[in-house]
């Protein structure tokens, strides 16, 4: 049914009530009129709902916004058109962009289906007029198109866990997922639904190909306890990719090569060019600074000390100047992700060693620890036999 509200003001709302807030689209499945806009610079679809007293943003979307978040009293709840209640998590002082205009408005954070619901408080405050005949909304002389979406042709698709997976505490891993309904579209970007994020589990946004047998979903467990993802559980949602623009990586022509490779003596011009192109292609394999030490996440290192009690050594006293230098070096390593703060029964003293260039090398005296460490034994084959086996190989 189509009507027309052109030239009419929306019903006057003196003040949005702080208890029993009313909204009609909490349980909606993409039914209604939407406009494309953004909140605090994050693009999203906004449902225009004149039956909602207040403007709402979905919980998981609010976590991405850079705004002034204000927690509300726990007794404030959301009442839907069907009589259901949902908790309001807080308020957000946000910048809402519709068309070419930006509006500053306080919005509520709640567990809703749509990314954002533009309620009566927002529409009335900024004198919006809705024209259902032309499917557009107007404010300040600007006409903003609206489009409809129903539950049947919704472009959202849920991703289900292919098998049960245990995510270790404070860890991330790849989970194999399958689309709930295949064939809607091919390329998509995964995101995490609010019910997953509230359990302390986050999903990385990833470009995926839904034609594949399984979708790789990177999941992060923020909790200090392992999390179980059951088979068939919704672990992510995905939205279609409208366009894919290939942008080949551009390498800097002023690539800094080690001094030993600057001249490349013994090579002709063609060979020098080939070597430099090879180094440019794989320059991510080289360290560019002292803090660029690289990291391997394929395995977790473990020092086998058997049943020996922990080695506890007192820190050695340092002169004031050395103490300041040690604090600076520790801060640098923490900032660069090389070390992290921890608490435990093991302790070894630090040693500051002066290098030839006058800088300081940060060392740890692990001699006591090495004495009790059970060494790994990996016998190597004879080197001369290995070299003989390579004879004639190219």
KEDREN-400223 format. One record per residue (C-alpha): x, y, z; residue number from 1. Coordinates in nm, 3 decimals. Example, Ala and Ser with C-alpha at 12.3 -4.5 7.8 and 13.67 -1.06 7.14 Angstrom:
BEGIN
+---------+---------+---------+-----+
:       X :       Y :       Z :   k :
+---------+---------+---------+-----+
:   1.230 :  -0.450 :   0.780 :   1 :
:   1.367 :  -0.106 :   0.714 :   2 :
+---------+---------+---------+-----+
//
This chain:
BEGIN
+---------+---------+---------+-----+
:       X :       Y :       Z :   k :
+---------+---------+---------+-----+
:   0.000 :   0.000 :   0.000 :   1 :
:   0.143 :   0.336 :  -0.104 :   2 :
:   0.047 :   0.672 :   0.036 :   3 :
:   0.186 :   1.020 :   0.037 :   4 :
:   0.318 :   1.235 :   0.318 :   5 :
:   0.451 :   1.516 :   0.098 :   6 :
:   0.427 :   1.852 :   0.267 :   7 :
:   0.317 :   1.703 :   0.598 :   8 :
:   0.509 :   1.725 :   0.917 :   9 :
:   0.566 :   1.408 :   1.109 :  10 :
:   0.371 :   1.363 :   1.437 :  11 :
:   0.512 :   1.590 :   1.706 :  12 :
:   0.715 :   1.421 :   1.977 :  13 :
:   0.782 :   1.633 :   2.285 :  14 :
:   1.049 :   1.409 :   2.433 :  15 :
:   1.172 :   1.056 :   2.380 :  16 :
:   1.075 :   0.857 :   2.690 :  17 :
:   1.362 :   0.712 :   2.889 :  18 :
:   1.175 :   0.393 :   2.984 :  19 :
:   0.986 :   0.155 :   2.761 :  20 :
:   1.127 :   0.300 :   2.439 :  21 :
:   0.913 :   0.203 :   2.143 :  22 :
:   1.039 :   0.069 :   1.813 :  23 :
:   0.854 :  -0.124 :   1.545 :  24 :
:   1.141 :  -0.282 :   1.349 :  25 :
:   1.345 :  -0.461 :   1.617 :  26 :
:   1.241 :  -0.804 :   1.490 :  27 :
:   1.216 :  -0.702 :   1.129 :  28 :
:   1.380 :  -0.894 :   0.849 :  29 :
:   1.472 :  -0.609 :   0.617 :  30 :
:   1.109 :  -0.499 :   0.566 :  31 :
:   1.063 :  -0.129 :   0.500 :  32 :
:   1.228 :   0.165 :   0.331 :  33 :
:   1.602 :   0.219 :   0.357 :  34 :
:   1.846 :   0.490 :   0.266 :  35 :
:   2.221 :   0.466 :   0.222 :  36 :
:   2.416 :   0.679 :   0.466 :  37 :
:   2.688 :   0.663 :   0.728 :  38 :
:   2.732 :   0.697 :   1.103 :  39 :
:   3.059 :   0.853 :   1.219 :  40 :
:   3.202 :   0.779 :   0.875 :  41 :
:   3.099 :   0.409 :   0.871 :  42 :
:   2.868 :   0.337 :   0.570 :  43 :
:   2.549 :   0.148 :   0.654 :  44 :
:   2.187 :   0.098 :   0.553 :  45 :
:   1.936 :   0.296 :   0.760 :  46 :
:   1.574 :   0.194 :   0.804 :  47 :
:   1.336 :   0.493 :   0.801 :  48 :
:   1.081 :   0.405 :   1.071 :  49 :
:   0.823 :   0.667 :   1.169 :  50 :
:   0.682 :   0.418 :   1.419 :  51 :
:   1.000 :   0.422 :   1.629 :  52 :
:   1.024 :   0.688 :   1.898 :  53 :
:   1.404 :   0.691 :   1.898 :  54 :
:   1.697 :   0.636 :   1.664 :  55 :
:   1.891 :   0.313 :   1.715 :  56 :
:   2.220 :   0.162 :   1.607 :  57 :
:   2.308 :  -0.207 :   1.623 :  58 :
:   2.547 :  -0.312 :   1.901 :  59 :
:   2.820 :  -0.458 :   1.679 :  60 :
:   2.819 :  -0.149 :   1.456 :  61 :
:   2.849 :   0.083 :   1.757 :  62 :
:   3.174 :  -0.090 :   1.855 :  63 :
:   3.331 :   0.034 :   1.529 :  64 :
:   3.221 :   0.394 :   1.574 :  65 :
:   3.444 :   0.661 :   1.719 :  66 :
:   3.197 :   0.857 :   1.927 :  67 :
:   3.114 :   0.958 :   2.281 :  68 :
:   2.956 :   0.642 :   2.421 :  69 :
:   2.742 :   0.691 :   2.732 :  70 :
:   2.625 :   0.393 :   2.936 :  71 :
:   2.263 :   0.405 :   3.046 :  72 :
:   2.085 :   0.271 :   3.352 :  73 :
:   2.008 :  -0.103 :   3.329 :  74 :
:   1.633 :  -0.039 :   3.382 :  75 :
:   1.598 :   0.130 :   3.041 :  76 :
:   1.452 :  -0.117 :   2.793 :  77 :
:   1.328 :  -0.129 :   2.437 :  78 :
:   0.971 :  -0.230 :   2.359 :  79 :
:   0.894 :  -0.357 :   2.011 :  80 :
:   0.567 :  -0.348 :   1.820 :  81 :
:   0.514 :  -0.715 :   1.912 :  82 :
:   0.552 :  -0.639 :   2.283 :  83 :
:   0.899 :  -0.789 :   2.322 :  84 :
:   1.162 :  -0.614 :   2.532 :  85 :
:   1.531 :  -0.568 :   2.463 :  86 :
:   1.804 :  -0.406 :   2.667 :  87 :
:   1.945 :  -0.065 :   2.576 :  88 :
:   2.325 :  -0.076 :   2.613 :  89 :
:   2.385 :   0.297 :   2.600 :  90 :
:   2.375 :   0.619 :   2.402 :  91 :
:   2.612 :   0.743 :   2.136 :  92 :
:   2.667 :   1.103 :   2.033 :  93 :
:   2.712 :   1.040 :   1.661 :  94 :
:   2.735 :   1.218 :   1.327 :  95 :
:   2.471 :   1.081 :   1.088 :  96 :
:   2.525 :   1.150 :   0.719 :  97 :
:   2.227 :   1.137 :   0.482 :  98 :
:   2.282 :   1.250 :   0.126 :  99 :
:   2.521 :   1.544 :   0.133 : 100 :
:   2.420 :   1.665 :   0.480 : 101 :
:   2.554 :   1.571 :   0.822 : 102 :
:   2.351 :   1.575 :   1.143 : 103 :
:   2.467 :   1.552 :   1.505 : 104 :
:   2.229 :   1.336 :   1.706 : 105 :
:   2.219 :   1.107 :   2.011 : 106 :
:   2.131 :   0.750 :   1.919 : 107 :
:   2.061 :   0.445 :   2.135 : 108 :
:   2.268 :   0.126 :   2.114 : 109 :
:   2.063 :  -0.196 :   2.115 : 110 :
:   2.049 :  -0.547 :   1.970 : 111 :
:   1.846 :  -0.483 :   1.657 : 112 :
:   1.836 :  -0.659 :   1.321 : 113 :
:   1.910 :  -0.360 :   1.098 : 114 :
:   2.238 :  -0.167 :   1.122 : 115 :
:   2.051 :   0.156 :   1.203 : 116 :
:   1.691 :   0.271 :   1.251 : 117 :
:   1.612 :   0.638 :   1.195 : 118 :
:   1.333 :   0.708 :   1.442 : 119 :
:   1.077 :   0.983 :   1.483 : 120 :
:   1.307 :   1.187 :   1.709 : 121 :
:   1.565 :   1.224 :   1.431 : 122 :
:   1.316 :   1.273 :   1.147 : 123 :
:   1.122 :   1.541 :   1.335 : 124 :
:   1.426 :   1.723 :   1.474 : 125 :
:   1.573 :   1.784 :   1.128 : 126 :
:   1.239 :   1.836 :   0.946 : 127 :
:   1.247 :   1.530 :   0.723 : 128 :
:   0.949 :   1.469 :   0.495 : 129 :
:   0.877 :   1.122 :   0.357 : 130 :
:   0.719 :   1.073 :   0.014 : 131 :
:   0.606 :   0.712 :  -0.018 : 132 :
:   0.477 :   0.763 :  -0.372 : 133 :
:   0.819 :   0.865 :  -0.504 : 134 :
:   1.013 :   0.655 :  -0.252 : 135 :
:   1.221 :   0.946 :  -0.134 : 136 :
:   1.287 :   1.151 :   0.177 : 137 :
:   1.353 :   1.526 :   0.174 : 138 :
:   1.525 :   1.768 :   0.404 : 139 :
:   1.665 :   2.115 :   0.339 : 140 :
:   1.560 :   2.100 :  -0.026 : 141 :
:   1.758 :   1.779 :  -0.091 : 142 :
:   1.584 :   1.465 :  -0.218 : 143 :
:   1.730 :   1.138 :  -0.091 : 144 :
:   1.613 :   0.816 :  -0.263 : 145 :
:   1.468 :   0.533 :  -0.057 : 146 :
:   1.463 :   0.168 :  -0.157 : 147 :
:   1.274 :  -0.127 :  -0.020 : 148 :
:   1.408 :  -0.463 :   0.088 : 149 :
:   1.216 :  -0.765 :   0.209 : 150 :
:   1.313 :  -1.074 :   0.402 : 151 :
:   1.282 :  -1.286 :   0.087 : 152 :
:   1.528 :  -1.088 :  -0.125 : 153 :
:   1.758 :  -0.976 :   0.157 : 154 :
:   2.120 :  -0.975 :   0.051 : 155 :
:   2.251 :  -1.077 :   0.392 : 156 :
:   2.368 :  -1.434 :   0.427 : 157 :
:   2.465 :  -1.618 :   0.744 : 158 :
:   2.781 :  -1.828 :   0.768 : 159 :
:   2.759 :  -2.148 :   0.973 : 160 :
:   3.040 :  -2.339 :   1.140 : 161 :
:   3.125 :  -2.649 :   0.938 : 162 :
:   3.233 :  -2.846 :   1.244 : 163 :
:   3.272 :  -2.799 :   1.617 : 164 :
:   3.584 :  -2.602 :   1.707 : 165 :
:   3.751 :  -2.511 :   2.037 : 166 :
:   3.922 :  -2.170 :   2.032 : 167 :
:   4.199 :  -2.150 :   2.297 : 168 :
:   4.197 :  -1.860 :   2.541 : 169 :
:   4.342 :  -1.532 :   2.412 : 170 :
:   4.401 :  -1.686 :   2.071 : 171 :
:   4.279 :  -1.671 :   1.714 : 172 :
:   4.225 :  -1.945 :   1.462 : 173 :
:   4.069 :  -2.017 :   1.125 : 174 :
:   3.727 :  -2.184 :   1.124 : 175 :
:   3.576 :  -2.345 :   0.816 : 176 :
:   3.231 :  -2.199 :   0.750 : 177 :
:   2.956 :  -2.270 :   0.499 : 178 :
:   2.698 :  -2.019 :   0.368 : 179 :
:   2.347 :  -2.080 :   0.494 : 180 :
:   2.198 :  -2.010 :   0.151 : 181 :
:   2.425 :  -2.044 :  -0.150 : 182 :
:   2.367 :  -1.902 :  -0.496 : 183 :
:   2.258 :  -1.551 :  -0.395 : 184 :
:   2.589 :  -1.393 :  -0.492 : 185 :
:   2.949 :  -1.498 :  -0.534 : 186 :
:   3.186 :  -1.253 :  -0.366 : 187 :
:   3.109 :  -1.124 :  -0.018 : 188 :
:   3.262 :  -0.958 :   0.287 : 189 :
:   3.218 :  -1.136 :   0.618 : 190 :
:   3.136 :  -0.955 :   0.940 : 191 :
:   3.043 :  -1.070 :   1.288 : 192 :
:   2.684 :  -1.074 :   1.421 : 193 :
:   2.616 :  -0.905 :   1.753 : 194 :
:   2.534 :  -1.229 :   1.936 : 195 :
:   2.883 :  -1.360 :   1.859 : 196 :
:   3.071 :  -1.044 :   1.960 : 197 :
:   2.892 :  -1.028 :   2.295 : 198 :
:   3.037 :  -1.367 :   2.386 : 199 :
:   3.391 :  -1.233 :   2.364 : 200 :
:   3.451 :  -1.371 :   2.016 : 201 :
:   3.533 :  -1.146 :   1.721 : 202 :
:   3.541 :  -1.227 :   1.350 : 203 :
:   3.775 :  -1.051 :   1.107 : 204 :
:   3.623 :  -0.889 :   0.800 : 205 :
:   3.735 :  -1.095 :   0.500 : 206 :
:   3.668 :  -1.101 :   0.127 : 207 :
:   3.544 :  -1.452 :   0.042 : 208 :
:   3.428 :  -1.650 :  -0.260 : 209 :
:   3.096 :  -1.821 :  -0.183 : 210 :
:   3.145 :  -2.064 :  -0.471 : 211 :
:   3.417 :  -2.236 :  -0.269 : 212 :
:   3.327 :  -2.546 :  -0.071 : 213 :
:   3.414 :  -2.373 :   0.259 : 214 :
:   3.468 :  -2.015 :   0.371 : 215 :
:   3.773 :  -1.938 :   0.589 : 216 :
:   3.662 :  -1.734 :   0.890 : 217 :
:   3.929 :  -1.589 :   1.122 : 218 :
:   3.797 :  -1.591 :   1.480 : 219 :
:   3.956 :  -1.423 :   1.783 : 220 :
:   3.881 :  -1.532 :   2.141 : 221 :
:   3.931 :  -1.236 :   2.376 : 222 :
:   3.836 :  -1.432 :   2.688 : 223 :
:   4.073 :  -1.599 :   2.933 : 224 :
:   3.887 :  -1.928 :   2.887 : 225 :
:   3.853 :  -2.150 :   2.579 : 226 :
:   3.541 :  -2.098 :   2.368 : 227 :
:   3.346 :  -2.370 :   2.192 : 228 :
:   3.188 :  -2.303 :   1.852 : 229 :
:   2.928 :  -2.572 :   1.784 : 230 :
:   2.869 :  -2.723 :   1.443 : 231 :
:   2.601 :  -2.526 :   1.260 : 232 :
:   2.634 :  -2.218 :   1.482 : 233 :
:   2.616 :  -1.878 :   1.313 : 234 :
:   2.973 :  -1.744 :   1.323 : 235 :
:   2.946 :  -1.458 :   1.074 : 236 :
:   2.726 :  -1.275 :   0.829 : 237 :
:   2.827 :  -1.175 :   0.480 : 238 :
:   2.714 :  -0.903 :   0.244 : 239 :
:   2.761 :  -0.900 :  -0.133 : 240 :
:   3.049 :  -0.718 :  -0.296 : 241 :
:   2.918 :  -0.484 :  -0.563 : 242 :
:   3.252 :  -0.431 :  -0.737 : 243 :
:   3.609 :  -0.551 :  -0.698 : 244 :
:   3.882 :  -0.312 :  -0.804 : 245 :
:   4.226 :  -0.466 :  -0.846 : 246 :
:   4.498 :  -0.237 :  -0.720 : 247 :
:   4.843 :  -0.386 :  -0.779 : 248 :
:   5.088 :  -0.314 :  -0.503 : 249 :
:   5.331 :  -0.038 :  -0.589 : 250 :
:   5.682 :  -0.071 :  -0.458 : 251 :
:   5.895 :   0.226 :  -0.375 : 252 :
:   6.170 :   0.287 :  -0.628 : 253 :
:   6.391 :   0.410 :  -0.347 : 254 :
:   6.418 :   0.065 :  -0.192 : 255 :
:   6.689 :   0.065 :   0.072 : 256 :
:   6.922 :  -0.225 :   0.004 : 257 :
:   7.193 :  -0.351 :   0.239 : 258 :
:   7.530 :  -0.193 :   0.162 : 259 :
:   7.666 :  -0.530 :   0.048 : 260 :
:   7.402 :  -0.534 :  -0.227 : 261 :
:   7.430 :  -0.171 :  -0.335 : 262 :
:   7.704 :  -0.222 :  -0.593 : 263 :
:   7.626 :  -0.582 :  -0.692 : 264 :
:   7.978 :  -0.619 :  -0.829 : 265 :
:   8.032 :  -0.897 :  -1.078 : 266 :
:   7.686 :  -0.863 :  -1.232 : 267 :
:   7.598 :  -0.695 :  -1.558 : 268 :
:   7.320 :  -0.435 :  -1.584 : 269 :
:   7.054 :  -0.690 :  -1.677 : 270 :
:   7.145 :  -0.911 :  -1.382 : 271 :
:   7.148 :  -0.615 :  -1.142 : 272 :
:   6.799 :  -0.516 :  -1.257 : 273 :
:   6.676 :  -0.873 :  -1.213 : 274 :
:   6.818 :  -0.893 :  -0.859 : 275 :
:   6.664 :  -0.559 :  -0.757 : 276 :
:   6.325 :  -0.659 :  -0.900 : 277 :
:   6.345 :  -0.986 :  -0.708 : 278 :
:   6.423 :  -0.801 :  -0.385 : 279 :
:   6.138 :  -0.558 :  -0.449 : 280 :
:   5.894 :  -0.842 :  -0.509 : 281 :
:   5.983 :  -1.009 :  -0.180 : 282 :
:   6.079 :  -0.701 :   0.022 : 283 :
:   5.826 :  -0.795 :   0.292 : 284 :
:   6.065 :  -1.079 :   0.386 : 285 :
:   6.338 :  -0.834 :   0.488 : 286 :
:   6.364 :  -0.639 :   0.811 : 287 :
:   6.338 :  -0.263 :   0.759 : 288 :
:   6.422 :  -0.149 :   1.114 : 289 :
:   6.547 :  -0.275 :   1.450 : 290 :
:   6.188 :  -0.322 :   1.567 : 291 :
:   6.090 :  -0.519 :   1.255 : 292 :
:   6.184 :  -0.864 :   1.383 : 293 :
:   5.903 :  -1.066 :   1.226 : 294 :
:   5.685 :  -1.323 :   1.394 : 295 :
:   5.585 :  -1.684 :   1.336 : 296 :
:   5.236 :  -1.790 :   1.443 : 297 :
:   5.263 :  -2.145 :   1.310 : 298 :
:   5.358 :  -2.290 :   1.647 : 299 :
:   5.403 :  -2.199 :   2.013 : 300 :
:   5.748 :  -2.215 :   2.169 : 301 :
:   5.787 :  -2.419 :   2.487 : 302 :
:   6.090 :  -2.463 :   2.713 : 303 :
:   6.096 :  -2.808 :   2.869 : 304 :
:   6.219 :  -2.785 :   3.230 : 305 :
:   6.069 :  -3.113 :   3.348 : 306 :
:   5.959 :  -3.107 :   3.713 : 307 :
:   6.223 :  -2.858 :   3.823 : 308 :
:   6.088 :  -2.575 :   4.041 : 309 :
:   6.083 :  -2.229 :   3.880 : 310 :
:   6.408 :  -2.033 :   3.864 : 311 :
:   6.363 :  -1.709 :   4.059 : 312 :
:   6.649 :  -1.460 :   4.048 : 313 :
:   6.649 :  -1.113 :   4.196 : 314 :
:   6.703 :  -0.820 :   3.958 : 315 :
:   7.051 :  -0.672 :   3.962 : 316 :
:   7.092 :  -0.312 :   4.068 : 317 :
:   7.148 :  -0.064 :   3.789 : 318 :
:   7.283 :   0.293 :   3.798 : 319 :
:   7.018 :   0.560 :   3.752 : 320 :
:   7.123 :   0.630 :   3.392 : 321 :
:   7.115 :   0.259 :   3.310 : 322 :
:   6.776 :   0.223 :   3.479 : 323 :
:   6.626 :   0.494 :   3.258 : 324 :
:   6.781 :   0.328 :   2.952 : 325 :
:   6.635 :  -0.010 :   3.055 : 326 :
:   6.289 :   0.140 :   3.100 : 327 :
:   6.311 :   0.302 :   2.757 : 328 :
:   6.414 :  -0.024 :   2.589 : 329 :
:   6.139 :  -0.219 :   2.765 : 330 :
:   5.880 :   0.037 :   2.655 : 331 :
:   6.004 :   0.017 :   2.295 : 332 :
:   5.974 :  -0.362 :   2.291 : 333 :
:   5.625 :  -0.350 :   2.443 : 334 :
:   5.511 :  -0.088 :   2.190 : 335 :
:   5.652 :  -0.294 :   1.902 : 336 :
:   5.481 :  -0.613 :   2.021 : 337 :
:   5.809 :  -0.794 :   2.087 : 338 :
:   5.734 :  -0.855 :   2.456 : 339 :
:   5.426 :  -0.827 :   2.674 : 340 :
:   5.358 :  -0.781 :   3.043 : 341 :
:   5.310 :  -1.100 :   3.244 : 342 :
:   5.317 :  -1.235 :   3.597 : 343 :
:   5.463 :  -1.570 :   3.694 : 344 :
:   5.709 :  -1.752 :   3.919 : 345 :
:   5.999 :  -1.743 :   3.669 : 346 :
:   6.240 :  -1.449 :   3.679 : 347 :
:   6.584 :  -1.379 :   3.531 : 348 :
:   6.787 :  -1.057 :   3.560 : 349 :
:   6.846 :  -0.822 :   3.269 : 350 :
:   7.194 :  -0.725 :   3.148 : 351 :
:   7.268 :  -0.410 :   2.948 : 352 :
:   7.565 :  -0.447 :   2.713 : 353 :
:   7.730 :  -0.158 :   2.531 : 354 :
:   7.773 :  -0.219 :   2.157 : 355 :
:   8.059 :  -0.089 :   1.940 : 356 :
:   7.846 :   0.192 :   1.799 : 357 :
:   7.766 :   0.317 :   2.151 : 358 :
:   7.408 :   0.190 :   2.159 : 359 :
:   7.280 :  -0.051 :   2.422 : 360 :
:   7.195 :  -0.416 :   2.370 : 361 :
:   6.919 :  -0.544 :   2.602 : 362 :
:   7.002 :  -0.895 :   2.725 : 363 :
:   6.862 :  -1.138 :   2.981 : 364 :
:   7.083 :  -1.371 :   3.185 : 365 :
:   6.920 :  -1.709 :   3.123 : 366 :
:   7.219 :  -1.919 :   3.232 : 367 :
:   7.037 :  -2.063 :   3.535 : 368 :
:   6.738 :  -2.146 :   3.317 : 369 :
:   6.958 :  -2.309 :   3.053 : 370 :
:   7.115 :  -2.535 :   3.317 : 371 :
:   6.780 :  -2.702 :   3.393 : 372 :
:   6.642 :  -2.700 :   3.039 : 373 :
:   6.601 :  -3.045 :   2.885 : 374 :
:   6.767 :  -3.021 :   2.546 : 375 :
:   6.593 :  -3.138 :   2.231 : 376 :
:   6.779 :  -3.405 :   2.039 : 377 :
:   6.755 :  -3.391 :   1.660 : 378 :
:   7.047 :  -3.592 :   1.510 : 379 :
:   7.159 :  -3.446 :   1.176 : 380 :
:   7.279 :  -3.653 :   0.882 : 381 :
:   7.644 :  -3.631 :   0.780 : 382 :
:   7.701 :  -3.310 :   0.584 : 383 :
:   7.943 :  -3.476 :   0.340 : 384 :
:   7.680 :  -3.742 :   0.257 : 385 :
:   7.426 :  -3.468 :   0.190 : 386 :
:   7.666 :  -3.282 :  -0.039 : 387 :
:   7.748 :  -3.602 :  -0.225 : 388 :
:   7.375 :  -3.662 :  -0.280 : 389 :
:   7.347 :  -3.319 :  -0.442 : 390 :
:   7.622 :  -3.391 :  -0.693 : 391 :
:   7.501 :  -3.307 :  -1.043 : 392 :
:   7.187 :  -3.130 :  -0.923 : 393 :
:   7.099 :  -2.785 :  -1.058 : 394 :
+---------+---------+---------+-----+
//
